[in-house]
Amino acid sequence: MMPNPTGKNQYINCPQPGDEVVAKALQDYHDRGITSVPKIRQLLLADYGIKMQDRTIFQRRKILGIKASGATTRSLPDTVKRQLVLDELREDPGGQLGPRMIKKRILERTGIHLTRDYVASEMRLHVPEGFILRAQTSRFARVQVAPENPNDRRSDADESKSVTPESPSPLPSVSS
């Protein structure tokens, strides 16, 4: 005899396995590139009013055969993964797209999740000059400013309040 034949327990808001709404929602999130279980839990609650535990979401995704990027990358042959990356690199002859955008475009075109680390390693292997080109277009050049005199103390907030041995103290004098 089964201890709970009707399947009713304390988890009232959690639908039974095989629920079509949950299956469609999980597939939709997967297609949109959302694979984080805590994020999926928040979206299910906000979009559908479904409250599920992280472990339940993990199990339902496993039943549906929905895998995140790590499992997908491990399961695909190297030739297939490499060809997916090379196809996207061919679409970007200027080398302006980074690993995240290439990963996103592979997902949008094929529905296959690859890890960003794998995409970056393949890009470094096949098109290393792309990383050099993108590095040169950074917005801010960070330069370490060293004081001229080691005794100088400068405030980043106000240069006029900086104290140097040659200048008088910025503090007002107190007369007694």
C-alpha positions in Angstrom: 0.0 0.0 0.0 1.3 3.4 -0.9 1.6 5.8 2.1 0.1 8.8 0.2 -1.9 7.6 -2.7 -3.6 10.9 -3.6 -0.2 12.8 -3.6 -1.5 15.5 -1.3 0.9 16.9 1.2 2.0 20.2 2.8 3.2 21.6 -0.6 -0.2 23.0 -1.8 1.2 25.5 -4.4 3.5 23.0 -6.1 1.9 21.2 -9.0 2.1 17.5 -9.6 4.8 16.1 -11.9 3.7 16.1 -15.5 1.9 19.4 -15.2 1.9 21.0 -18.7 2.1 24.6 -17.4 5.3 23.9 -15.5 6.8 22.0 -18.4 6.1 24.9 -20.8 7.4 27.5 -18.4 10.6 25.6 -17.8 11.1 25.1 -21.5 10.5 28.8 -22.1 13.0 29.8 -19.5 15.5 27.4 -21.0 14.9 28.8 -24.5 15.5 32.3 -23.2 18.8 31.3 -21.6 17.6 31.3 -18.0 19.2 28.3 -16.3 19.7 29.4 -12.7 17.4 27.4 -10.5 16.9 30.3 -7.9 16.1 32.6 -10.7 13.6 30.1 -12.2 12.0 29.7 -8.8 11.5 33.5 -8.6 10.1 33.7 -12.1 7.7 30.8 -11.6 6.3 32.5 -8.5 6.1 35.9 -10.2 4.7 34.7 -13.6 2.5 31.8 -12.6 2.1 31.9 -8.8 3.8 28.5 -8.6 5.9 28.0 -5.5 8.5 25.3 -6.0 11.7 24.4 -4.1 15.0 24.4 -5.9 15.4 20.7 -5.7 11.9 20.2 -7.2 12.8 22.5 -10.1 16.0 20.6 -10.6 14.2 17.3 -10.7 11.5 18.5 -13.1 14.1 19.8 -15.5 15.9 16.5 -15.3 12.7 14.6 -16.1 12.0 16.9 -19.1 15.6 16.5 -20.3 16.5 20.2 -19.9 20.2 20.7 -19.3 22.2 23.8 -18.5 25.4 24.8 -20.3 27.8 22.7 -18.4 26.0 19.4 -19.0 25.3 20.3 -22.6 29.0 21.2 -23.2 30.2 18.0 -21.7 27.7 15.8 -23.7 28.3 17.3 -27.2 31.2 16.0 -29.3 34.1 18.5 -29.7 33.6 18.8 -33.4 30.0 19.9 -33.0 30.9 22.4 -30.3 33.8 23.8 -32.3 31.7 24.1 -35.4 29.0 26.0 -33.6 31.6 28.6 -32.3 33.3 28.8 -35.7 30.0 29.4 -37.5 29.3 32.4 -35.2 32.8 33.7 -35.6 32.3 33.6 -39.4 29.3 35.9 -38.9 31.5 38.4 -37.0 34.4 39.2 -39.4 35.4 42.3 -37.5 36.0 40.3 -34.3 33.9 42.7 -32.2 31.8 40.2 -30.4 33.0 38.7 -27.1 32.4 35.2 -25.6 29.1 36.2 -24.0 27.6 37.5 -27.2 28.9 34.5 -29.2 27.3 32.2 -26.6 24.1 34.1 -26.7 23.9 34.0 -30.5 24.6 30.3 -30.5 21.7 29.8 -28.1 19.4 32.0 -30.2 20.2 30.3 -33.5 20.5 26.7 -32.4 19.0 26.4 -28.9 22.2 24.8 -27.6 23.7 26.1 -24.4 27.5 26.1 -24.3 29.6 27.4 -21.4 31.2 30.9 -21.8 34.5 29.4 -20.8 34.4 26.9 -23.7 33.4 29.6 -26.1 36.2 31.9 -24.9 38.9 29.1 -25.1 37.8 28.3 -28.7 37.9 32.0 -29.6 41.4 32.4 -28.2 42.5 29.3 -30.1 41.0 30.4 -33.5 40.8 34.2 -33.4 43.3 35.5 -30.7 43.5 38.9 -32.4 39.8 39.5 -31.5 40.6 39.7 -27.8 43.4 42.2 -28.5 41.1 44.4 -30.6 38.4 44.5 -27.9 40.9 45.2 -25.2 42.1 48.4 -27.0 38.6 49.8 -27.0 38.2 50.0 -23.2 36.6 53.3 -22.1 38.8 54.2 -19.2 42.6 54.2 -19.1 43.5 53.6 -15.5 46.8 55.2 -14.5 48.4 55.0 -11.0 49.2 58.4 -9.8 52.3 58.5 -7.6 53.0 61.5 -5.4 56.1 63.6 -6.4 57.2 63.8 -2.8 56.7 60.8 -0.4 55.7 63.2 2.3 52.8 64.6 0.2 49.3 63.6 1.3 46.6 64.3 -1.2 42.9 64.1 -0.9 41.0 62.8 -4.0 38.0 64.9 -3.0 39.6 68.3 -3.0 43.1 69.1 -4.3 43.1 72.5 -2.6 43.1 70.8 0.8 46.2 68.7 0.1 48.9 69.2 2.6 52.5 69.5 1.4 55.5 70.4 3.5 55.8 73.7 1.5 52.2 74.8 2.0 50.6 75.9 5.2 48.2 73.7 7.0 44.6 73.7 5.6 43.2 73.7 9.1 42.2 77.1 10.6 44.5 78.3 13.3 43.2 78.3 16.8 44.1 81.4 18.8 44.2 81.1 22.6 
